[in-house]
């Protein structure tokens, strides 16, 4: 049986809006950011997800760790960042439908931070807000069964991945399968679920908006607990995803640089092509710009060139050439 939720007008509106923006991002060649932007977004993702859990390191300090520089700060916080960097670097190695992959990711994420990393909790846990228990998780003996059902849902359900990712995130938080690291695992696994259908989510730091709206994040979790279904949380998360895509379009819907176009075309264009075919790929550039691009591509070793003028044919060179 699927976890309970209802399709609301808000959910339908957000799914439609997100789908439209994904189409715009793909059509504008923004689905594969430059290496620098990918690095920046990965740092934002890790900083935001860990800050929600109380990590004190700044984006600058995390950048320094990425660059193997020495950083002064609490050892626990540094360890959290290093673990997260390792997990996100290996993102494509995890299978979002596999419970053993889920446990392996937690093992890496929480290595050196808890003694039971990579295993489900063996004790009861409650979430304390102030002097009150905000959420009492199911008994530990129920966790394996509940998580198996949740992964069965991932495998068997025909739900849209946008909705499925939100449902999983909420239900996992409700089950609270680990002694620690549940929040960051929920956000990580939602990203993995989204990536299967929309690879661009590997580079979209929606955790940044969760961090900025942290109270609303916890309110959505709490309201879903009270209503017994994930509907409020789905609405919140779809809103976050939608607004994250707006940010991508706002920040990156500028004219692509020569290097941006060449890198994108090298990955997604045909192996052999003419200038006309290159221009068809990037419909908004002039013939002079296309010629400059291709000249740069040849000089940098991306393409070889044979023929002359209108008969010129370009061919991709091997990456290690």
Backbone bond lengths (Angstrom), bond angles and torsions (degrees), N, CA, C in turn:
res aa  C-N    CA-C-N  psi(-1)  N-CA   C-N-CA  omega(-1)  CA-C   N-CA-C  phi
1 X - - - 1.464 - - 1.537 109.67 -
2 X 1.335 115.64 134.41 1.454 119.76 179.88 1.527 111.41 -69.81
3 X 1.329 118.10 147.81 1.462 120.67 174.10 1.528 109.80 -57.49
4 X 1.345 117.31 144.31 1.468 120.06 -173.51 1.539 113.54 -74.86
5 X 1.324 115.49 133.92 1.467 122.64 170.20 1.524 107.88 -164.71
6 X 1.320 116.23 164.67 1.462 121.38 178.55 1.525 109.70 -120.64
7 X 1.324 115.66 144.22 1.460 120.12 173.33 1.523 108.49 -83.28
8 X 1.322 116.70 117.00 1.457 121.83 -179.34 1.528 110.45 -106.55
9 X 1.329 115.60 169.34 1.467 120.72 176.26 1.528 110.29 -59.48
10 X 1.330 116.55 -39.20 1.464 121.08 179.38 1.522 111.03 -62.81
11 X 1.323 117.39 -42.40 1.464 121.10 179.04 1.527 110.58 -63.79
12 X 1.332 117.19 -46.16 1.463 120.74 178.74 1.521 111.39 -60.38
13 X 1.328 115.96 -42.31 1.467 121.00 -179.45 1.523 110.49 -63.09
14 X 1.335 116.45 -43.60 1.469 120.24 -178.37 1.531 111.83 -69.45
15 X 1.331 117.60 -40.76 1.471 120.15 178.34 1.526 109.82 -60.23
16 X 1.332 116.32 -43.37 1.466 120.81 178.68 1.524 111.25 -62.99
17 X 1.327 116.15 -44.75 1.463 121.17 -179.36 1.526 111.52 -64.48
18 X 1.324 116.54 -42.62 1.470 121.12 179.13 1.525 110.16 -63.72
19 X 1.334 116.66 -44.88 1.464 120.77 -179.38 1.523 110.87 -60.73
20 X 1.318 116.17 -41.12 1.469 120.53 178.72 1.528 111.00 -63.33
21 X 1.324 116.35 -43.19 1.477 119.97 -179.24 1.533 111.45 -67.98
22 X 1.328 117.29 -37.78 1.459 119.97 177.14 1.533 109.50 -61.42
23 X 1.336 116.58 -40.56 1.453 120.74 176.45 1.519 112.05 -61.16
24 X 1.330 116.85 -42.59 1.464 121.32 178.64 1.523 111.38 -65.04
25 X 1.327 115.99 -40.98 1.471 120.49 -179.99 1.526 110.05 -64.21
26 X 1.335 117.02 -44.29 1.459 120.33 179.00 1.526 111.28 -64.99
27 X 1.333 116.08 -41.95 1.465 120.22 -178.60 1.525 112.06 -68.12
28 X 1.335 116.18 -25.05 1.473 120.66 -178.87 1.529 111.83 -95.23
29 X 1.350 116.80 8.40 1.460 121.97 179.10 1.536 111.63 59.96
30 X 1.332 115.46 36.09 1.457 119.67 -179.96 1.531 111.32 -105.58
31 X 1.356 116.22 4.85 1.464 119.21 -175.98 1.522 112.11 -76.96
32 X 1.327 117.30 -12.96 1.462 120.22 176.31 1.528 108.03 -128.13
33 X 1.325 117.15 90.50 1.464 120.55 -176.98 1.526 112.09 -62.27
34 X 1.320 115.54 163.06 1.451 120.85 175.98 1.530 109.54 -62.83
35 X 1.331 117.88 157.25 1.471 120.04 178.95 1.526 112.95 -53.21
36 X 1.335 116.75 -37.76 1.466 119.82 -179.19 1.522 111.03 -66.61
37 X 1.342 115.96 -43.58 1.471 119.21 179.55 1.515 110.89 -67.67
38 X 1.331 116.53 -36.65 1.466 119.24 176.50 1.525 111.03 -60.53
39 X 1.335 115.00 -43.56 1.463 120.10 179.07 1.527 110.46 -62.38
40 X 1.341 116.55 -45.33 1.468 120.69 -179.38 1.525 111.12 -62.75
41 X 1.334 116.45 -42.93 1.466 119.75 -179.06 1.525 112.10 -68.10
42 X 1.333 116.53 -37.25 1.462 119.79 176.72 1.527 110.38 -62.12
43 X 1.331 116.75 -41.53 1.468 121.16 178.36 1.517 110.23 -64.49
44 X 1.338 117.73 -41.39 1.472 121.06 178.16 1.525 110.41 -62.45
45 X 1.332 116.00 -42.21 1.465 120.38 179.17 1.523 111.06 -59.19
46 X 1.314 116.43 -50.23 1.467 120.81 -177.36 1.520 110.76 -67.01
47 X 1.330 116.60 -43.56 1.472 119.80 179.62 1.522 110.79 -60.03
48 X 1.341 116.87 -46.35 1.463 120.50 -176.54 1.519 111.89 -67.82
49 X 1.348 116.46 -45.23 1.466 119.50 -177.28 1.524 111.23 -64.46
50 X 1.332 117.10 -39.24 1.465 119.91 179.99 1.524 112.35 -78.05
51 X 1.334 117.15 -32.00 1.474 119.67 177.84 1.520 110.95 -62.16
52 X 1.337 116.33 -36.61 1.466 120.48 177.35 1.523 110.34 -57.93
53 X 1.334 115.39 -31.64 1.472 120.98 -178.98 1.527 112.44 -92.04
54 X 1.345 117.45 6.06 1.461 120.20 174.97 1.514 115.95 99.50
55 X 1.344 117.61 5.35 1.459 119.75 178.09 1.529 109.89 -67.37
56 X 1.331 117.17 137.05 1.470 121.45 -172.17 1.530 114.19 -99.67
57 X 1.332 118.69 -4.78 1.457 120.04 -177.17 1.525 111.01 -70.63
58 X 1.329 116.24 144.13 1.457 122.64 179.80 1.531 110.34 -87.26
59 X 1.330 115.69 169.52 1.465 119.75 175.74 1.528 110.65 -61.07
60 X 1.331 116.63 -37.69 1.468 120.05 178.75 1.526 111.18 -63.17
61 X 1.327 116.65 -40.92 1.464 119.78 179.03 1.528 111.41 -67.44
62 X 1.332 116.54 -38.05 1.467 120.00 177.82 1.528 109.62 -66.56
63 X 1.330 116.60 -39.72 1.468 120.58 176.04 1.528 110.23 -58.82
64 X 1.322 116.25 -42.15 1.462 120.42 178.81 1.529 110.79 -61.97
65 X 1.330 117.02 -40.11 1.472 120.12 178.07 1.528 110.97 -65.64
66 X 1.329 116.42 -38.33 1.469 120.48 176.65 1.525 109.86 -59.52
67 X 1.318 116.15 -36.48 1.467 121.93 -177.48 1.526 112.32 -90.93
68 X 1.345 116.67 14.30 1.471 122.93 177.16 1.523 112.72 60.70
69 X 1.324 116.44 33.18 1.456 120.60 176.58 1.525 109.73 -96.43
70 X 1.310 115.23 158.48 1.472 120.43 -178.75 1.524 109.40 -76.49
71 X 1.306 115.71 136.28 1.471 121.43 -178.37 1.518 108.79 -128.68
72 X 1.330 115.61 133.87 1.453 121.05 174.45 1.522 109.14 -92.94
73 X 1.316 115.86 127.54 1.452 120.46 179.80 1.508 109.77 173.69
74 X 1.343 117.12 173.27 1.472 119.73 178.45 1.528 110.76 -57.31
75 X 1.317 117.05 133.39 1.466 121.03 -177.73 1.529 112.11 -59.07
76 X 1.334 116.11 -35.93 1.467 119.75 178.93 1.527 110.03 -62.81
77 X 1.331 117.17 -43.38 1.461 121.12 -178.77 1.529 110.66 -65.94
78 X 1.331 116.19 -40.53 1.467 120.13 178.70 1.523 109.97 -64.30
79 X 1.320 116.66 -42.59 1.464 121.18 178.97 1.537 110.42 -62.18
80 X 1.323 117.45 -41.66 1.466 121.12 178.54 1.525 110.84 -58.71
81 X 1.319 116.30 -43.48 1.470 120.78 -179.30 1.521 110.92 -67.23
82 X 1.322 117.30 -46.57 1.467 120.73 -179.58 1.530 111.14 -60.47
83 X 1.337 116.01 -40.96 1.467 119.96 177.47 1.530 111.20 -63.45
84 X 1.340 115.26 -44.70 1.467 119.81 -179.07 1.527 110.99 -64.00
85 X 1.322 116.98 -40.66 1.464 120.77 177.51 1.524 110.57 -58.74
86 X 1.322 115.67 -42.33 1.473 119.90 -179.33 1.525 110.58 -64.72
87 X 1.325 117.22 -43.32 1.466 120.85 179.91 1.525 110.99 -62.88
88 X 1.334 116.85 -47.13 1.465 119.54 -176.58 1.524 111.57 -70.41
89 X 1.315 117.72 -28.21 1.465 119.99 175.10 1.529 110.92 -67.97
90 X 1.331 116.80 -28.19 1.464 121.89 -178.34 1.523 112.22 -101.84
91 X 1.326 116.79 18.11 1.461 122.17 -172.32 1.523 113.06 -50.92
92 X 1.328 116.71 -43.24 1.467 120.53 -176.00 1.528 112.98 -73.25
93 X 1.318 116.50 -8.28 1.472 119.56 179.13 1.531 111.80 -85.41
94 X 1.336 117.23 -11.66 1.464 120.65 -178.37 1.524 110.93 -94.18
95 X 1.322 115.72 144.48 1.458 122.79 177.80 1.528 107.75 -106.40
96 X 1.326 115.92 114.14 1.471 118.69 -173.03 1.530 113.06 -67.17
97 X 1.338 117.99 -13.94 1.459 120.97 -179.95 1.533 112.62 -95.88
98 X 1.326 116.73 -0.49 1.466 121.30 -173.17 1.521 111.05 -109.36
99 X 1.316 116.47 119.94 1.461 121.13 -176.84 1.536 111.37 -66.85
100 X 1.327 118.02 -31.21 1.466 119.82 177.46 1.523 111.06 -69.09
101 X 1.317 116.63 -34.47 1.458 121.46 175.56 1.528 110.19 -65.18
102 X 1.325 115.50 -38.64 1.467 122.98 177.18 1.533 110.17 -60.47
103 X 1.324 116.19 -46.34 1.465 120.87 179.35 1.529 111.32 -66.45
104 X 1.333 116.23 -37.81 1.461 120.05 178.65 1.532 110.72 -63.07
105 X 1.326 116.18 -42.42 1.467 120.19 179.31 1.525 110.62 -61.92
106 X 1.326 116.68 -42.78 1.465 119.85 177.91 1.516 110.35 -63.98
107 X 1.326 116.73 -37.42 1.466 120.31 178.80 1.519 111.79 -58.95
108 X 1.336 116.35 -41.79 1.470 120.64 178.56 1.521 110.82 -72.32
109 X 1.326 115.65 -44.03 1.465 120.89 -175.36 1.525 112.32 -62.89
110 X 1.326 116.65 -33.86 1.462 120.78 -173.96 1.529 113.22 -111.71
111 X 1.328 117.29 13.23 1.462 120.78 179.85 1.531 110.56 -59.93
112 X 1.338 116.14 130.09 1.456 120.99 179.52 1.519 114.14 77.65
113 X 1.331 116.73 1.00 1.476 120.94 -178.42 1.523 111.60 -109.36
114 X 1.332 116.34 -34.30 1.474 121.24 175.88 1.524 107.52 -136.88
115 X 1.309 116.48 155.94 1.472 120.12 -176.67 1.519 112.30 -81.10
116 X 1.349 117.12 -16.99 1.467 120.06 -176.61 1.523 111.41 -112.18
117 X 1.343 116.44 31.88 1.464 118.61 178.79 1.523 110.89 -61.60
118 X 1.326 115.06 141.51 1.456 120.46 179.73 1.508 114.75 81.96
119 X 1.346 117.64 5.68 1.469 121.44 178.32 1.520 109.21 -134.31
120 X 1.324 115.73 152.40 1.459 119.69 176.78 1.528 110.19 -69.63
121 X 1.307 115.55 152.61 1.468 121.02 -176.96 1.534 110.74 -65.33
122 X 1.310 114.14 153.31 1.464 120.99 179.54 1.529 111.28 -112.87
123 X 1.323 116.11 3.64 1.471 120.90 -178.39 1.524 110.24 -129.17
124 X 1.324 115.66 162.56 1.452 120.71 174.58 1.524 110.62 -73.07
125 X 1.335 116.79 148.94 1.464 120.48 177.63 1.524 109.74 -137.24
126 X 1.317 114.73 149.36 1.463 121.59 174.04 1.508 109.15 -135.04
127 X 1.327 116.57 150.52 1.462 121.55 178.01 1.517 108.04 -99.19
128 X 1.318 115.12 121.83 1.466 120.88 -176.83 1.523 110.09 -100.17
129 X 1.319 117.08 129.72 1.460 123.25 172.19 1.529 107.69 -121.53
130 X 1.331 114.94 110.79 1.458 118.63 -175.34 1.509 109.30 68.97
131 X 1.323 116.72 -122.65 1.469 119.99 178.98 1.525 111.54 -109.95
132 X 1.347 115.91 18.65 1.458 119.60 -179.07 1.532 111.23 -123.19
133 X 1.325 115.33 153.30 1.461 120.48 174.15 1.524 107.98 -83.93
134 X 1.346 116.61 113.02 1.462 121.23 -177.64 1.524 111.28 -81.82
135 X 1.332 116.53 -29.49 1.456 119.67 -178.91 1.519 109.29 -155.68
136 X 1.317 115.71 128.19 1.458 120.94 174.04 1.521 108.01 -106.06
137 X 1.328 115.97 114.24 1.465 120.58 -176.08 1.524 110.67 -71.64
138 X 1.335 117.89 158.63 1.464 120.98 177.74 1.534 111.19 -58.35
139 X 1.331 117.53 155.79 1.480 120.37 179.22 1.522 111.00 -55.84
140 X 1.328 116.05 147.48 1.467 121.20 -175.83 1.529 112.81 -59.11
141 X 1.348 116.62 -32.81 1.470 118.46 -178.09 1.542 112.06 -67.50
142 X 1.350 116.67 -17.56 1.467 120.80 179.03 1.526 112.77 -88.63
143 X 1.329 116.75 -13.33 1.468 120.33 -171.56 1.534 113.05 -60.32
144 X 1.333 120.30 -49.94 1.474 119.03 -178.84 1.522 113.00 -56.99
145 X 1.332 116.16 -42.81 1.465 121.14 179.98 1.532 110.91 -64.92
146 X 1.329 116.24 -45.62 1.470 120.55 -179.04 1.524 111.57 -64.15
147 X 1.332 116.40 -40.56 1.466 119.39 -179.86 1.534 110.80 -70.69
148 X 1.328 117.34 -34.42 1.470 119.71 175.75 1.525 109.89 -61.90
149 X 1.323 116.91 -43.31 1.465 120.67 178.06 1.529 110.90 -62.21
150 X 1.324 116.05 -39.21 1.457 120.25 -178.69 1.532 110.78 -66.86
151 X 1.318 117.30 -40.01 1.462 119.95 177.47 1.535 111.27 -72.73
152 X 1.322 117.57 -30.79 1.468 120.20 172.48 1.523 110.02 -60.46
153 X 1.316 116.25 -39.11 1.471 121.35 176.59 1.526 110.68 -60.79
154 X 1.345 117.22 -43.73 1.461 120.29 178.35 1.526 111.40 -60.37
155 X 1.322 116.00 -39.48 1.466 120.82 -175.72 1.523 111.71 -76.15
156 X 1.323 117.00 -42.50 1.475 120.70 -167.47 1.521 114.74 -99.18
157 X 1.318 118.15 -22.99 1.469 120.08 -173.57 1.524 111.83 -73.92
158 X 1.330 115.07 144.64 1.459 121.51 175.25 1.526 111.91 -95.27
159 X 1.313 117.62 9.94 1.463 120.73 178.07 1.522 110.46 -57.01
160 X 1.324 116.53 150.28 1.461 121.16 172.79 1.525 109.06 -58.67
161 X 1.330 116.69 142.29 1.467 119.04 -178.66 1.524 111.68 -61.98
162 X 1.329 117.65 -29.24 1.467 119.94 176.99 1.526 110.19 -59.99
163 X 1.325 115.90 -44.19 1.470 120.39 179.92 1.520 110.77 -76.87
164 X 1.321 116.27 -42.58 1.462 120.64 -178.46 1.528 111.31 -58.27
165 X 1.335 116.49 -39.97 1.464 120.08 -179.00 1.529 111.35 -64.48
166 X 1.327 116.43 -37.57 1.472 120.72 178.75 1.524 111.22 -70.43
167 X 1.332 115.45 -42.26 1.472 120.12 178.81 1.522 109.83 -60.73
168 X 1.330 116.67 -46.49 1.466 119.68 179.58 1.520 110.64 -60.48
169 X 1.335 117.08 -46.22 1.459 121.75 -178.84 1.531 110.29 -55.92
170 X 1.338 115.97 -49.49 1.465 118.43 -179.24 1.526 111.87 -64.99
171 X 1.334 117.35 -50.42 1.466 120.58 -175.25 1.522 111.20 -61.69
172 X 1.348 116.34 -37.35 1.461 119.09 177.78 1.522 111.04 -64.00
173 X 1.346 115.41 -41.56 1.471 118.88 178.56 1.531 110.22 -64.29
174 X 1.317 116.53 -37.45 1.468 119.98 179.29 1.526 110.86 -64.82
175 X 1.332 116.51 -45.74 1.471 121.08 179.68 1.520 110.64 -66.84
176 X 1.348 116.88 -36.06 1.460 121.98 -179.83 1.535 110.15 52.95
177 X 1.342 117.17 63.31 1.467 119.69 -168.37 1.526 115.33 -71.65
178 X 1.343 117.83 -15.07 1.460 120.37 -175.35 1.528 110.98 -114.89
179 X 1.302 115.53 158.89 1.464 119.95 176.79 1.524 110.67 -68.57
180 X 1.339 117.50 -27.42 1.460 122.80 177.27 1.528 107.91 -159.53
181 X 1.325 116.31 157.20 1.466 120.97 177.64 1.515 114.26 91.81
182 X 1.326 118.07 11.30 1.466 120.85 -176.90 1.529 112.31 -66.15
183 X 1.329 116.47 -43.64 1.459 119.71 -177.67 1.520 112.62 -61.37
184 X 1.338 115.16 -49.45 1.476 117.97 -178.71 1.531 111.65 -67.48
185 X 1.354 118.08 -30.58 1.462 120.04 176.31 1.530 111.33 -70.08
186 X 1.327 117.00 -37.32 1.463 120.04 177.89 1.519 111.56 -62.04
187 X 1.335 115.99 -43.27 1.469 119.98 -179.59 1.528 111.20 -70.71
188 X 1.346 116.59 -38.70 1.458 120.97 177.64 1.518 110.74 -61.97
189 X 1.340 116.78 -46.99 1.465 119.63 -174.58 1.523 111.64 -71.68
190 X 1.325 117.21 -30.29 1.464 118.20 174.86 1.527 110.07 -63.11
191 X 1.324 116.59 -40.81 1.468 120.70 176.33 1.524 110.41 -59.27
192 X 1.327 116.96 -46.34 1.474 120.95 -179.32 1.521 111.92 -60.58
193 X 1.318 117.18 -41.84 1.472 120.94 -179.97 1.528 110.06 -63.56
194 X 1.320 116.23 -41.74 1.464 120.66 -179.55 1.522 111.93 -66.94
195 X 1.332 116.81 -36.52 1.464 121.33 -175.91 1.526 112.11 -60.87
196 X 1.340 117.45 -31.45 1.464 118.97 -176.66 1.529 111.05 -56.74
197 X 1.331 117.24 -44.04 1.465 120.68 -179.75 1.523 112.79 -95.32
198 X 1.330 116.07 -25.71 1.469 120.13 -175.59 1.530 109.26 -133.81
199 X 1.334 117.86 85.64 1.467 121.16 -176.08 1.520 114.24 -55.70
200 X 1.335 116.97 -23.76 1.468 119.57 -178.55 1.524 112.48 -61.67
201 X 1.357 118.34 -20.24 1.466 119.78 -178.53 1.524 112.64 -69.51
202 X 1.325 116.55 -11.79 1.469 118.16 173.79 1.524 110.59 -63.38
203 X 1.332 116.35 -24.25 1.461 120.47 -173.26 1.531 113.02 -116.13
204 X 1.348 117.45 10.96 1.461 120.15 -179.26 1.531 109.13 -107.99
205 X 1.323 117.34 112.23 1.474 120.44 -175.18 1.533 112.92 -83.37
206 X 1.364 117.02 68.86 1.465 118.21 -179.36 1.531 111.25 -66.12
207 X 1.342 116.19 -17.38 1.472 119.30 175.10 1.527 111.69 -59.54
208 X 1.329 115.83 -26.90 1.455 120.83 179.69 1.525 110.64 -61.16
209 X 1.341 116.52 -42.52 1.467 120.65 179.20 1.525 111.31 -73.69
210 X 1.344 117.21 -32.07 1.471 119.15 174.53 1.522 108.98 -61.84
211 X 1.337 115.80 -43.56 1.460 120.52 178.84 1.520 111.10 -60.03
212 X 1.337 116.34 -41.90 1.467 120.93 -178.70 1.520 112.21 -71.07
213 X 1.335 117.21 -23.88 1.474 121.41 -179.18 1.529 109.57 -120.17
214 X 1.317 114.71 43.65 1.463 120.54 -171.96 1.523 112.67 -59.03
215 X 1.336 117.44 -39.88 1.470 119.79 179.24 1.524 111.12 -62.24
216 X 1.332 115.81 -41.65 1.464 120.15 179.28 1.535 110.97 -65.86
217 X 1.328 116.08 -33.94 1.473 121.73 177.36 1.530 109.92 -60.34
218 X 1.327 115.80 -50.03 1.463 119.34 -179.05 1.524 111.82 -70.78
219 X 1.330 117.14 -32.71 1.470 120.26 176.76 1.527 110.86 -64.51
220 X 1.356 115.81 -40.21 1.468 119.75 179.18 1.529 110.74 -65.31
221 X 1.333 116.49 -40.66 1.468 120.22 176.04 1.525 110.50 -62.20
222 X 1.336 116.26 -45.09 1.456 121.07 -178.25 1.529 111.63 -65.15
223 X 1.340 116.46 -42.45 1.464 120.06 -179.51 1.528 110.84 -66.07
224 X 1.317 116.94 -35.88 1.464 120.25 176.53 1.524 110.39 -66.20
225 X 1.338 116.55 -38.98 1.474 120.20 175.23 1.530 110.35 -58.02
226 X 1.342 115.72 -46.66 1.478 120.75 -175.06 1.522 112.16 -68.08
227 X 1.338 116.78 -36.01 1.467 119.76 -177.47 1.529 112.29 -87.25
228 X 1.348 116.38 -12.27 1.457 119.71 178.61 1.512 114.26 75.60
229 X 1.338 117.05 18.89 1.459 120.97 177.12 1.526 109.31 -153.19
230 X 1.314 116.13 158.22 1.472 119.76 -172.22 1.518 114.28 -86.51
231 X 1.327 118.10 7.36 1.472 121.79 -176.01 1.528 113.31 -52.02
232 X 1.340 120.33 -51.69 1.474 119.05 -179.87 1.521 113.15 -59.71
233 X 1.332 116.77 -36.43 1.459 119.61 -179.66 1.530 111.02 -71.97
234 X 1.336 117.27 -37.94 1.469 120.50 176.40 1.524 109.63 -59.50
235 X 1.320 116.86 -45.24 1.470 120.62 179.96 1.527 110.75 -61.07
236 X 1.324 116.52 -44.08 1.475 119.96 179.35 1.519 111.04 -62.79
237 X 1.340 117.53 -48.80 1.462 120.51 -174.94 1.530 111.62 -67.37
238 X 1.318 117.97 -37.96 1.462 119.78 177.30 1.532 110.90 -64.75
239 X 1.300 116.04 -35.48 1.479 119.81 175.96 1.530 110.23 -64.00
240 X 1.327 116.27 -42.97 1.477 120.87 177.92 1.530 111.05 -62.17
241 X 1.324 116.28 -45.78 1.467 120.44 -179.98 1.521 110.63 -62.57
242 X 1.328 116.01 -44.31 1.462 121.33 179.83 1.530 110.98 -58.88
243 X 1.321 116.20 -46.97 1.465 120.26 -178.35 1.529 111.31 -69.44
244 X 1.327 117.57 -30.93 1.463 120.69 176.27 1.527 110.82 -64.72
245 X 1.333 116.36 -37.83 1.460 120.88 178.05 1.530 110.94 -68.82
246 X 1.335 116.58 -34.94 1.471 120.03 174.89 1.521 109.69 -58.93
247 X 1.332 115.81 -42.50 1.466 120.12 -179.38 1.528 111.10 -62.67
248 X 1.337 116.62 -40.18 1.465 119.65 178.87 1.523 110.18 -62.37
249 X 1.323 116.64 -44.74 1.467 120.49 -179.44 1.519 110.96 -66.36
250 X 1.326 117.43 -38.95 1.468 120.93 -179.74 1.517 111.56 -67.72
251 X 1.338 115.85 -42.49 1.461 120.20 -174.25 1.518 111.67 -77.87
252 X 1.331 116.37 -38.45 1.458 118.68 -169.64 1.526 115.23 -110.16
253 X 1.360 119.12 1.54 1.457 118.78 -179.11 1.520 110.21 -81.91
254 X 1.299 115.50 44.64 1.460 122.66 175.48 1.527 108.12 -101.87
255 X 1.317 116.74 174.65 1.454 120.43 177.65 1.530 109.28 -65.21
256 X 1.325 116.01 130.37 1.466 119.66 178.86 1.516 109.30 -69.65
257 X 1.318 115.81 146.13 1.462 120.26 175.33 1.529 109.24 -78.38
258 X 1.329 115.73 167.51 1.459 120.20 176.26 1.525 110.98 -55.77
259 X 1.323 116.51 -46.74 1.471 120.32 -179.45 1.519 112.31 -62.54
260 X 1.361 116.12 -38.26 1.466 120.02 177.67 1.523 110.26 -60.79
261 X 1.349 116.16 -47.34 1.464 120.29 -179.06 1.530 111.37 -63.97
262 X 1.333 116.04 -45.25 1.466 119.26 -178.69 1.523 111.37 -62.48
263 X 1.336 116.51 -43.93 1.473 120.18 -179.69 1.521 110.44 -62.97
264 X 1.342 116.03 -42.50 1.464 120.19 -178.94 1.526 110.75 -66.38
265 X 1.342 116.30 -45.32 1.460 120.15 -177.75 1.524 111.02 -66.77
266 X 1.340 116.14 -37.80 1.471 119.54 -179.69 1.530 109.99 -59.97
267 X 1.323 116.77 -36.44 1.463 119.65 -178.52 1.522 112.04 -80.26
268 X 1.348 117.46 -38.38 1.465 119.16 -168.21 1.524 114.60 -115.90
269 X 1.322 117.92 -9.51 1.456 119.90 -179.64 1.520 112.20 -84.08
270 X 1.352 117.58 172.31 1.469 121.42 178.63 1.524 111.67 -69.34
271 X 1.318 116.86 161.72 1.464 121.14 -178.51 1.526 112.19 -70.98
272 X 1.329 116.84 -37.60 1.456 121.46 176.09 1.521 108.67 -122.09
273 X 1.317 116.59 139.89 1.463 119.09 -173.36 1.527 110.29 -162.88
274 X 1.329 114.56 163.48 1.463 122.00 174.84 1.517 109.17 -105.55
275 X 1.320 116.14 172.79 1.473 119.41 175.67 1.523 110.12 -61.17
276 X 1.330 116.29 -37.87 1.466 120.69 -179.77 1.529 110.25 -61.04
277 X 1.330 116.21 -42.22 1.468 119.84 179.18 1.532 110.87 -67.55
278 X 1.322 117.09 -36.03 1.472 120.68 175.48 1.522 109.95 -61.95
279 X 1.345 116.52 -43.47 1.465 120.86 179.73 1.525 111.97 -67.12
280 X 1.347 116.31 -32.14 1.458 119.28 177.09 1.528 110.43 -64.88
281 X 1.329 115.53 -32.85 1.467 121.54 179.25 1.520 110.35 -68.69
282 X 1.337 116.84 -40.13 1.475 122.71 179.30 1.526 107.49 -116.75
283 X 1.335 115.62 86.92 1.457 120.94 -168.03 1.531 114.66 -67.52
284 X 1.335 116.94 -16.28 1.470 118.98 -174.13 1.524 114.02 -97.74
285 X 1.337 118.26 6.63 1.467 118.98 -179.03 1.528 110.11 -102.63
286 X 1.328 115.69 154.37 1.463 121.77 179.29 1.526 110.48 -82.72
287 X 1.339 115.86 168.28 1.464 119.57 177.77 1.526 111.09 -64.76
288 X 1.344 116.13 -35.06 1.466 119.83 178.77 1.532 110.67 -65.06
289 X 1.351 116.33 -41.38 1.468 120.23 178.43 1.526 110.15 -64.87
290 X 1.326 116.75 -42.00 1.463 120.47 178.81 1.527 110.61 -60.48
291 X 1.345 115.94 -42.18 1.473 119.61 179.49 1.519 111.17 -62.83
292 X 1.339 115.92 -42.65 1.481 119.63 178.74 1.520 110.57 -63.85
293 X 1.334 116.41 -42.91 1.465 120.36 178.13 1.524 110.71 -57.28
294 X 1.317 115.76 -49.97 1.461 120.22 -174.08 1.528 111.44 -68.77
295 X 1.332 115.97 -34.40 1.461 118.81 175.01 1.525 110.02 -61.96
296 X 1.355 115.84 -43.30 1.461 120.24 177.85 1.528 110.77 -64.99
297 X 1.335 116.60 -38.44 1.458 120.36 178.82 1.517 112.73 -62.82
298 X 1.337 116.43 -37.55 1.465 120.90 177.53 1.524 110.50 -69.94
299 X 1.354 116.08 -44.85 1.466 120.53 -179.44 1.528 112.06 -62.24
300 X 1.328 116.11 -34.41 1.467 119.83 -177.79 1.525 112.78 -86.08
301 X 1.347 116.80 -1.46 1.457 119.87 176.34 1.514 115.40 85.42
302 X 1.339 117.68 9.79 1.462 119.95 177.65 1.524 111.05 -75.00
303 X 1.358 116.34 -38.27 1.454 121.52 -176.15 1.525 111.04 -128.30
304 X 1.328 115.61 153.52 1.462 121.53 166.43 1.524 107.17 -103.44
305 X 1.310 116.55 163.00 1.459 121.34 -174.98 1.520 109.61 -135.97
306 X 1.335 115.36 135.69 1.467 119.23 173.45 1.529 108.78 -142.67
307 X 1.318 116.88 153.32 1.462 121.07 -176.76 1.522 110.68 89.04
308 X 1.331 115.25 -178.65 1.460 120.45 -175.35 1.519 110.05 -142.31
309 X 1.342 114.10 144.92 1.466 122.49 176.77 1.537 110.38 53.77
310 X 1.361 116.59 -127.15 1.463 118.99 -174.55 1.522 112.94 -68.91
311 X 1.316 116.84 -15.44 1.466 120.58 -179.77 1.531 112.73 -92.86
312 X 1.343 116.08 2.34 1.464 120.27 -179.25 1.530 111.41 -63.94
313 X 1.312 115.66 132.61 1.466 121.61 176.42 1.530 107.99 -123.75
314 X 1.317 115.68 135.15 1.468 121.95 178.62 1.529 108.70 -108.33
315 X 1.314 115.58 148.78 1.463 120.84 179.20 1.524 109.57 -136.96
316 X 1.318 115.40 138.13 1.468 119.70 179.12 1.529 110.16 -66.20
317 X 1.307 115.11 136.54 1.458 120.86 173.35 1.525 107.92 -90.23
318 X 1.322 117.91 156.20 1.458 120.88 176.78 1.525 109.20 -66.30
319 X 1.333 115.57 149.27 1.467 121.32 -174.92 1.520 112.27 -57.54
320 X 1.328 117.64 -32.67 1.471 120.12 -177.09 1.519 112.91 -93.64
321 X 1.352 115.15 9.39 1.467 118.47 -179.39 1.508 110.72 -74.53
